[in-house]
Amino acid sequence: QYAWYSVISPEGCAAILWKTGAEAAKAADALKLTANDNLKNEIIDAIIDEPLGGAQRDPVAAADGVEKWVTRSLRELAKKDVDELVKERFARFRKLGKLN
């Protein structure tokens, strides 16, 4: 839920674009690296809610949430034809990085 994904840190991006890390917040916004951004851009499959205070405060509850999501996802994937699943995954990975 609070994780982010990017090929470069906001500070690194700002240093390249504006020659200073002081623009990190502006770079972070431009990078669209939040979980919600990644879900919208179809980089991730889902956002798993973290326990109150974050996963580091209650790793057991956090792991439970991940386990439930993985189990549910595997059940859904098991219903699909393998060839169709491979085609879907190939198409998804081919469009990663393209702007919507």
Secondary structure as GFF3:
##gff-version 3
##sequence-region A 1 100
A	DSSP	alpha_helix	10	18	.	.	.	ID=ss1
A	DSSP	three_ten_helix	21	23	.	.	.	ID=ss2
A	DSSP	alpha_helix	24	31	.	.	.	ID=ss3
A	DSSP	alpha_helix	35	40	.	.	.	ID=ss4
A	DSSP	alpha_helix	59	78	.	.	.	ID=ss5
A	DSSP	alpha_helix	82	94	.	.	.	ID=ss6
###
